[in-house]
Amino acid sequence: MRKEGKAVNENKEIRDILREILKWIKFEGMQKVKQVLENTLDTDTKKLVYELSDGISSPKIAKIAGVDPATVRDYWKDWDVLGIVEIHSDYKKRYRRIFSLKEVGIEVPEAKENAETKEEAVEGEESE
């Protein structure tokens, strides 16, 4: 019985140490993520395209951000190499961001669109 109690205490201590290590790794990792995002997303347009990349089609993102759909796809390819986007599980030709800009403390710029354009984009997503 004593051996079991000792093993339980050791396991708890190991778990506590691992939690502490994980906390610091996450902190350090988020600092690096923020730095990569800030260096890569060096314009408001790139920030907006990145933040909108969550299953929305490239033409819809392009319309909202005021760029060509090919530009959105080019950004996605570049960002995929950096590991800051991934192929969306539901839409194989679309990418989604891995990190929210807000969660790492980067301000998301306002879209250059009107309310009607935004509404069209949302309605289009519902029909797909």
Secondary structure as UniProt FT lines:
FT   HELIX           2..40
FT   HELIX           44..52
FT   HELIX           58..65
FT   HELIX           69..82
FT   STRAND          85..87
FT   TURN            92..93
FT   STRAND          95..97
FT   HELIX           102..104
FT   HELIX           115..127
//
